[in-house]
């Protein structure tokens, strides 16, 4: 007897968590760099470097999304209807 279970594949690059994670990470890098090297303009934000802290938060969340997608991939059943 042969085992007729469908072979499972992962969503890979088409997983929405990967796309969201990469976008958040890219925006996080841009804001972190701007927070480190640009004028912080802390008068308007109450003494806080908003670009730096927002960029770091986006980096953490973005890397978390990418790690989540890599560690727990979505399994997609391969359904070949052969008749």
JOCORDA-V169376 format. One record per residue. RES is the residue in one small letter. SS is DSSP state (h for helix, s for strand, l for the rest). Layout:
RES&SS ; RES&SS
This chain:
x&l ; x&l ; x&l ; x&l ; x&l ; x&l ; x&l ; x&s ; x&s ; x&s ; x&l ; x&h ; x&h ; x&h ; x&l ; x&h ; x&h ; x&h ; x&h ; x&h ; x&h ; x&h ; x&h ; x&h ; x&h ; x&h ; x&h ; x&h ; x&h ; x&h ; x&h ; x&h ; x&h ; x&h ; x&h ; x&h ; x&h ; x&l ; x&l ; x&l ; x&l ; x&l ; x&l ; x&l ; x&l ; x&l ; x&l ; x&l ; x&l ; x&h ; x&h ; x&h ; x&h ; x&h ; x&h ; x&h ; x&h ; x&h ; x&h ; x&h ; x&h ; x&h ; x&h ; x&h ; x&h ; x&h ; x&h ; x&h ; x&h ; x&h ; x&h ; x&l ; x&l ; x&l ; x&s ; x&s ; x&s ; x&l ; x&l ; x&l ; x&l ; x&l ; x&l
